[in-house]
Amino acid sequence: GLALGGVYVVDNQLFSSSLTRTARTFSTGVIIASDYKINFRAHPPFADSIADVHARNAERIYDLLRANGGLYLKIGQAIAMQSAVLPPEFQARFARMFDDAPQNTWADVETVIREEFGGRSPEDVFQTIEKEARASASVAQVHWARLHDGREVAVKVQKKEIQQQVNWDLWAFK
């Protein structure tokens, strides 16, 4: 238990949860493959219908993509754009993929601002900045702010884990 906890902490702190996200992807894939192997038949033994099997697996994939974030959300958006080739249960679930990206915390946003502005705090850089994002996408989120000269601006803040996750995710997808 202690060793597993240590791996989790190292993965979280040094690898932006890349190992955890890969394990989550693999385990979800095994569950979905098993579900279809067992239940994809005229009278599924563990479902009321094939539509139910599709619906629960669409939910599993959707939850996986949201939990993993980053490029995984981009894959979900690609699935949503090509959903006409998928069962209706997938189409319904993935229609929300474009406007449903999770937001990073204000502490994460503040860290990125400090890194980008030489250690200066958001209060030093902006007269005001909203702590709640106005929009959140797969790799960045947008905050409204006012500069010290009074101009209103949209501040696009890349999610802090994205840069580290991208290379790993591209390797894993490959």
C-alpha positions in Angstrom: 0.0 0.0 0.0 2.8 2.4 0.9 4.7 1.7 -2.3 1.5 2.2 -4.4 0.9 5.5 -2.5 4.5 6.6 -3.3 4.1 5.8 -7.0 0.9 7.8 -7.0 2.5 10.9 -5.4 5.5 10.7 -7.7 3.2 10.3 -10.8 1.0 13.2 -9.6 3.9 15.6 -8.8 6.5 14.8 -11.5 4.5 13.3 -14.4 1.2 15.2 -14.2 -0.6 12.0 -13.5 0.4 10.4 -16.8 0.8 6.9 -15.3 -2.5 7.2 -13.5 -4.3 8.4 -16.6 -2.8 5.6 -18.7 -3.9 3.0 -16.1 -7.4 4.5 -16.1 -7.5 4.3 -19.9 -6.3 0.7 -19.9 -8.7 -0.5 -17.2 -11.7 1.3 -18.8 -10.8 -0.3 -22.2 -10.7 -3.7 -20.6 -14.1 -3.1 -18.9 -15.7 -1.9 -22.2 -14.2 -4.7 -24.3 -15.5 -7.2 -21.7 -18.9 -5.7 -21.6 -19.3 -5.8 -25.4 -17.8 -9.3 -25.6 -20.4 -10.6 -23.1 -23.4 -8.5 -24.0 -23.2 -7.7 -27.7 -25.9 -10.1 -28.8 -29.6 -10.2 -29.5 -30.5 -10.9 -25.9 -27.7 -9.5 -23.7 -27.4 -11.5 -20.4 -26.4 -8.4 -18.4 -28.5 -5.6 -20.0 -32.0 -5.0 -21.1 -30.9 -4.2 -24.7 -28.0 -3.4 -26.9 -28.9 0.3 -26.6 -28.3 -0.1 -22.8 -24.9 -1.6 -23.5 -24.1 1.3 -25.8 -25.3 3.9 -23.4 -23.3 2.6 -20.4 -20.1 2.3 -22.5 -20.6 5.8 -24.0 -20.9 7.0 -20.4 -17.7 5.1 -19.5 -15.8 6.6 -22.4 -17.1 10.1 -21.7 -16.2 9.9 -18.0 -12.7 8.6 -18.9 -12.1 11.5 -21.4 -13.2 14.1 -18.9 -11.2 12.6 -16.0 -8.0 12.4 -18.1 -8.5 15.9 -19.7 -6.1 17.5 -22.1 -5.7 15.6 -25.4 -8.3 13.1 -24.2 -10.9 15.8 -24.3 -9.7 16.6 -27.9 -10.3 13.0 -28.8 -13.8 13.3 -27.3 -14.5 16.3 -29.4 -13.3 14.4 -32.5 -15.7 11.6 -31.6 -18.5 14.2 -31.2 -17.8 15.6 -34.7 -17.9 12.1 -36.3 -20.7 10.8 -34.1 -23.0 10.1 -37.1 -21.1 6.8 -37.5 -21.7 5.8 -33.9 -24.8 4.4 -32.2 -27.3 7.1 -31.1 -26.4 6.6 -27.5 -22.8 7.8 -28.2 -24.1 10.8 -30.2 -26.3 11.9 -27.4 -23.6 11.6 -24.8 -20.8 13.2 -26.8 -22.8 16.2 -27.9 -21.9 17.9 -24.6 -18.1 17.4 -25.1 -17.5 20.9 -26.5 -18.8 22.9 -23.6 -18.2 20.7 -20.7 -14.4 20.9 -20.0 -13.4 21.0 -16.3 -11.8 24.1 -15.0 -8.4 24.3 -13.2 -8.4 25.8 -9.7 -7.5 29.4 -9.1 -4.3 28.2 -7.4 -3.3 26.5 -10.7 -4.1 29.6 -12.7 -2.2 31.8 -10.3 0.9 29.5 -10.6 0.8 29.7 -14.4 0.5 33.5 -14.3 3.4 33.8 -11.9 5.5 31.5 -14.2 4.6 33.5 -17.3 5.1 36.9 -15.7 8.5 36.4 -13.9 7.0 35.7 -10.5 4.6 38.6 -10.5 1.2 37.9 -8.9 -2.1 38.3 -10.8 -2.7 41.4 -8.7 0.6 42.9 -9.9 -0.2 42.1 -13.6 -3.9 43.0 -13.6 -6.0 45.7 -11.9 -8.6 43.0 -11.5 -9.0 39.4 -12.8 -12.0 37.1 -12.3 -11.0 33.9 -10.4 -13.8 31.9 -12.1 -13.1 31.2 -15.7 -15.6 32.4 -18.3 -14.9 29.5 -20.5 -12.9 26.3 -20.2 -11.6 24.1 -23.0 -9.4 21.0 -23.2 -6.1 22.8 -22.9 -6.8 26.3 -21.6 -9.4 28.4 -19.9 -10.3 32.1 -20.3 -10.6 34.6 -17.5 -11.8 38.2 -17.8 -9.4 40.9 -16.5 -8.8 44.6 -16.5 -5.3 46.0 -17.1 -3.9 48.8 -15.0 -4.6 51.2 -17.8 -8.3 50.3 -17.7 -8.6 48.1 -20.8 -10.6 44.9 -20.5 -8.9 41.8 -21.7 -9.5 38.1 -22.0 -6.7 36.1 -20.4 -6.2 32.7 -21.9 -4.4 30.5 -19.4 -3.0 27.2 -20.5 -3.8 24.5 -18.0 -0.5 23.9 -16.1 -0.4 20.1 -16.6 -1.0 20.2 -20.4 2.6 20.8 -21.5 3.9 17.8 -19.5 0.9 15.5 -20.5 1.0 16.2 -24.3 4.2 14.2 -25.1 3.1 11.2 -22.9 -0.5 11.3 -24.4 0.8 11.4 -28.0 3.0 8.4 -27.2 0.2 6.5 -25.5 -2.2 7.2 -28.4 0.4 6.0 -30.9 
